[in-house]
């Protein structure tokens, strides 16, 4: 009788835990949507010229739906539609992409500290984009596509090197990953510095990759990055089962029928693609892919089917408010704001983590 009562009690506790987790997920979805709407309105309205929310909404509706609700002058309309709306949408897109890439890296490597910035993937993308800018005929022949292609190659090469060297380093998984990422990132930073030295007229744009900023956001640049980030995030989300299996280890995933080698290559490629597309429009913005997926996982559990979409939503929220804070503080680089948020979080995780992936 005692054993049966204990078993029933354990089952009831598990069911209550599952119910609480499900409720928490819906609260996170609803809260994330509300925060995103609030961030969009504030991001478009606040600046050197204050634009009331009513004018902001009416101007956007005029451009999207073809209505004539706004009574704002043409200059105000241009500020909203040509400058601030692309900036807010770019920040949201980049935030969502980096958070999803971080979730993919953390699940794939079974490491809570995996992140496009920490692993050197973002630095590889920045170096690739900088090298593309040094090609004198890129603007005439390949245009923006060449920058994307070089950034993707740089990101893919850097994460492949880090992954392979960390596996054969003989160190604990956490130590090997961090040391390898630091070494590769330092080498890539040196390469980016050399690219700046030989850049000539492209110095300003290459320098912007180091700072992390949305100052140069535009509809054209957003149109080049949005499809890549959106497609990459969706494809990562469709591989949630693979990410869930890899959390159990490669051998366990193989027993579940997962082709570990093929899926690992695909996930590394997709996460690198998303990171590269984000870097080409924003530069190096660190810790978004570290903080957001980890917090979501702590609140909802490790199921990638839940973690990936929620990470995208809250990654967009985090970066749009980080950009808003950067503008309020005097147009400082948004990478500074995310570093202030993420660096203490990284140190706290580093103190707690031992080896492998901790949930």
C-alpha positions in Angstrom: 0.0 0.0 0.0 2.8 2.4 0.8 4.6 1.6 -2.4 1.5 2.2 -4.5 0.7 5.4 -2.7 4.2 6.6 -3.3 4.0 5.7 -7.0 0.7 7.5 -7.4 2.1 10.5 -5.6 5.1 10.6 -7.9 2.9 10.4 -11.0 0.7 13.2 -9.8 3.8 15.4 -9.1 5.1 14.7 -12.6 1.7 15.6 -14.1 1.6 18.8 -12.1 5.1 19.7 -13.2 4.2 19.1 -16.9 1.1 21.3 -16.5 3.1 24.1 -14.9 5.7 23.9 -17.7 3.0 24.0 -20.4 1.4 27.1 -18.7 4.8 28.7 -18.5 5.3 28.2 -22.2 2.1 29.9 -23.1 2.9 32.8 -20.7 6.3 33.1 -22.5 4.6 33.2 -25.9 2.1 35.8 -24.8 4.6 37.9 -23.0 7.1 37.7 -25.9 4.5 38.9 -28.4 3.5 41.9 -26.1 7.1 42.8 -25.5 7.8 42.6 -29.2 4.9 45.0 -30.0 5.9 47.4 -27.3 9.6 47.3 -28.5 8.6 48.0 -32.1 6.4 51.0 -31.1 9.1 52.4 -28.8 11.9 51.7 -31.3 10.2 53.5 -34.1 8.9 56.4 -31.9 11.9 57.2 -29.8 14.9 59.1 -31.2 16.3 62.5 -31.8 12.7 63.3 -33.1 9.9 62.0 -30.9 7.0 60.6 -32.9 3.8 59.7 -31.0 2.6 56.1 -31.2 -0.5 57.1 -33.0 1.5 58.8 -35.8 3.8 55.8 -35.9 1.0 53.3 -36.3 -0.8 55.4 -38.9 2.3 56.0 -41.0 3.1 52.3 -41.0 -0.5 51.4 -42.0 -0.4 53.9 -44.8 2.6 52.3 -46.3 1.6 48.7 -45.7 -2.2 48.9 -46.5 -2.2 52.0 -48.7 -4.5 53.9 -46.4 -4.4 57.7 -45.7 -4.8 57.7 -42.0 -1.7 59.8 -41.1 -1.6 63.6 -41.1 2.2 63.7 -40.5 4.4 65.7 -42.8 6.6 63.9 -45.4 9.8 64.4 -43.3 8.2 62.5 -40.3 6.9 59.8 -42.6 10.4 59.4 -44.1 12.0 59.1 -40.6 9.5 56.4 -39.6 9.4 54.3 -42.8 12.8 54.8 -44.3 15.0 54.9 -41.2 13.4 53.5 -38.1 11.1 50.7 -39.3 14.0 49.0 -41.2 16.2 49.4 -38.1 13.7 47.8 -35.7 12.9 44.9 -38.1 16.6 44.3 -38.7 17.3 44.2 -34.9 14.4 41.7 -34.4 15.6 39.6 -37.3 19.2 39.5 -36.2 18.1 38.8 -32.6 15.9 35.9 -33.6 18.6 34.5 -35.9 21.4 34.6 -33.3 19.2 33.1 -30.6 18.2 30.2 -32.8 21.8 29.6 -33.9 22.8 29.6 -30.2 20.1 27.1 -29.4 21.3 24.9 -32.3 25.0 25.1 -31.2 24.1 24.4 -27.5 22.0 21.3 -28.4 24.4 20.1 -31.1 27.5 20.4 -28.9 25.7 19.6 -25.6 27.3 22.6 -24.0 25.5 25.5 -22.3 28.3 27.9 -23.3 28.1 27.3 -27.0 27.2 30.6 -28.8 28.1 32.0 -32.3 30.2 34.7 -30.6 32.0 32.5 -28.1 32.7 29.8 -30.7 34.2 32.3 -33.2 31.5 31.6 -35.8 30.5 35.3 -35.8 34.1 36.4 -36.1 34.6 34.0 -39.1 31.5 35.5 -40.8 32.8 39.1 -40.1 36.2 38.2 -41.6 34.6 36.6 -44.7 32.4 39.6 -45.2 35.4 42.0 -44.8 37.4 40.0 -47.4 34.5 40.2 -49.8 34.5 44.0 -49.5 38.2 44.1 -50.5 37.3 42.6 -53.9 37.2 45.6 -56.2 34.5 44.4 -58.6 32.0 42.9 -56.1 29.6 45.8 -56.3 29.4 45.6 -60.1 29.2 41.8 -60.5 28.0 40.1 -57.4 26.6 42.8 -55.2 25.5 41.9 -51.7 25.4 38.2 -52.5 29.2 38.0 -52.5 29.3 39.4 -49.0 26.8 36.8 -47.8 28.7 34.0 -49.6 32.1 34.9 -48.0 30.5 35.4 -44.6 28.9 32.0 -44.8 32.2 30.4 -45.8 34.0 32.1 -43.0 31.4 31.1 -40.4 31.4 27.5 -41.6 35.2 27.1 -41.7 35.6 28.6 -38.2 32.9 26.4 -36.5 34.3 23.3 -38.2 37.8 24.1 -37.0 36.6 24.8 -33.5 34.5 21.7 -33.4 37.1 19.3 -34.7 40.0 20.7 -32.6 37.9 20.7 -29.4 37.0 17.0 -30.0 40.6 15.9 -30.3 42.1 18.3 -27.7 42.1 15.7 -24.9 40.7 18.3 -22.5 37.3 18.3 -20.8 34.6 19.2 -23.3 33.9 22.6 -21.7 37.6 23.5 -21.4 38.5 22.3 -24.9 35.6 24.2 -26.5 36.3 27.5 -24.8 40.1 27.4 -25.3 39.7 26.4 -29.0 37.0 29.1 -29.5 39.2 31.7 -27.9 42.3 30.7 -30.0 40.4 30.6 -33.3 38.5 33.8 -32.5 41.8 35.6 -31.7 43.3 34.4 -35.1 40.2 35.6 -36.9 40.3 39.0 -35.1 43.9 39.4 -36.3 42.7 38.6 -39.8 40.0 41.2 -39.5 42.5 43.8 -38.3 44.6 43.1 -41.4 41.6 43.4 -43.6 41.0 46.9 -42.1 44.6 47.8 -42.7 44.3 47.1 -46.4 40.7 48.2 -46.7 41.1 51.7 -48.1 37.6 53.1 -48.9 35.9 50.1 -47.2 37.4 50.9 -43.8 34.2 52.3 -42.4 32.1 49.4 -43.3 34.7 46.8 -42.1 35.1 48.7 -38.8 31.3 48.6 -38.3 31.6 44.7 -38.2 33.7 45.0 -35.1 31.3 47.3 -33.2 28.0 45.7 -33.8 25.4 48.3 -34.9 22.2 48.9 -36.8 23.1 52.4 -37.9 23.3 51.4 -41.6 20.0 49.4 -41.6 17.9 49.8 -44.7 15.2 48.0 -46.6 17.7 46.7 -49.1 20.1 45.2 -46.5 17.1 43.7 -44.6 15.8 42.1 -47.8 19.2 40.5 -48.3 19.4 39.0 -44.8 15.8 38.2 -43.9 15.2 35.3 -46.3 18.4 33.6 -45.3 17.8 34.0 -41.5 14.1 33.0 -41.8 14.8 29.9 -43.9 17.7 28.9 -41.7 15.7 29.2 -38.5 12.7 27.3 -39.9 15.0 24.4 -41.1 16.7 24.3 -37.7 13.2 24.1 -36.1 12.3 21.2 -38.3 15.3 19.3 -36.8 14.1 19.6 -33.2 13.9 15.8 -33.0 17.6 15.6 -33.9 18.5 18.2 -31.3 16.5 16.3 -28.7 18.3 13.1 -29.6 21.7 14.6 -29.5 21.1 15.8 -26.0 21.3 12.2 -25.0 24.7 11.7 -26.7 25.7 10.7 -30.2 25.4 6.9 -29.5 22.0 7.2 -28.0 20.9 9.4 -31.0 22.2 6.8 -33.4 20.2 4.1 -31.6 17.1 6.3 -32.2 17.6 6.1 -35.9 19.3 9.5 -36.3 22.1 9.8 -38.9 24.4 11.7 -36.5 27.1 12.6 -39.1 24.7 13.9 -41.7 22.5 15.8 -39.2 25.5 17.3 -37.4 26.8 18.6 -40.8 23.4 20.0 -41.7 22.9 21.7 -38.3 26.3 23.2 -38.3 25.7 24.5 -41.9 22.3 26.0 -41.0 23.5 27.7 -37.8 26.5 29.1 -39.7 24.2 30.4 -42.5 22.0 32.2 -40.0 25.0 33.6 -38.2 26.6 34.8 -41.4 23.4 36.5 -42.6 23.1 38.3 -39.3 26.7 39.5 -39.2 26.5 41.0 -42.6 23.8 43.4 -41.5 24.8 44.0 -37.9 28.4 43.1 -37.3 29.6 41.3 -34.2 26.9 41.2 -31.5 27.8 38.9 -28.8 25.9 36.8 -26.1 22.4 36.9 -27.6 22.8 33.3 -28.7 24.1 32.4 -25.2 21.7 34.1 -22.9 18.3 33.7 -24.6 18.3 29.9 -25.3 19.7 29.1 -21.9 17.1 31.2 -20.1 14.3 29.7 -22.2 15.6 26.2 -21.5 15.7 26.8 -17.8 12.1 28.0 -17.8 10.6 25.4 -20.2 12.8 22.4 -20.3 15.2 21.1 -23.0 12.6 20.2 -25.6 13.9 21.8 -28.8 10.4 22.0 -30.3 9.7 24.6 -27.6 13.1 26.1 -27.1 13.8 27.1 -30.8 10.6 29.2 -31.5 10.7 30.8 -28.0 14.4 31.6 -28.4 13.6 33.3 -31.7 10.8 35.4 -30.1 12.8 36.5 -27.1 16.0 36.9 -29.1 14.1 39.5 -31.2 12.8 41.2 -28.0 16.2 41.3 -26.4 18.0 42.9 -29.4 15.3 45.4 -30.2 15.4 46.7 -26.6 19.2 46.6 -26.6 19.3 48.7 -29.7 16.8 51.1 -28.1 19.0 51.4 -25.0 22.0 52.0 -27.3 20.3 54.8 -29.0 19.1 56.4 -25.8 22.7 56.2 -24.4 24.0 58.3 -27.3 24.1 55.9 -30.2 26.7 53.6 -28.7 27.2 50.3 -30.5 24.5 47.8 -29.6 27.2 45.2 -29.1 28.3 47.1 -26.0 24.8 46.7 -24.5 24.6 43.0 -25.2 28.1 42.5 -23.7 27.1 44.3 -20.5 24.1 41.9 -20.3 25.8 38.8 -21.5 29.3 38.9 -20.0 28.2 38.5 -16.3 25.7 35.8 -17.4 28.6 34.0 -19.2 30.8 34.2 -16.1 28.0 32.8 -13.9 27.5 29.9 -16.3 31.2 29.2 -16.5 31.4 29.0 -12.7 28.5 26.5 -12.5 29.4 24.4 -15.5 31.7 21.4 -15.1 31.8 19.1 -18.1 29.4 18.4 -20.9 25.9 19.8 -21.1 24.0 20.7 -17.9 20.3 21.3 -17.9 
